[in-house]
Amino acid sequence: MKKRLSMQDKAEVAMKVAVRKVVEEHKKTGRPLAIWKNGRAVNVSADKV
């Protein structure tokens, strides 16, 4: 029997899937990812994420 996911669990799963897709796309195109680090927005290589 499958456990029903809460709205919060569904949102978390959807966010993880979306982030994974963005990282894959950036790896393919060679574009850096913008992330928040030490209180600042910085660009990092998608290969390092």
Buried (B, 14 or more C-beta within 10 A) or exposed (E): EEEEEEEEEEEEEEEEEEEEEEBEEBBEEEEBBEEEEEEEEEEEEBEEE
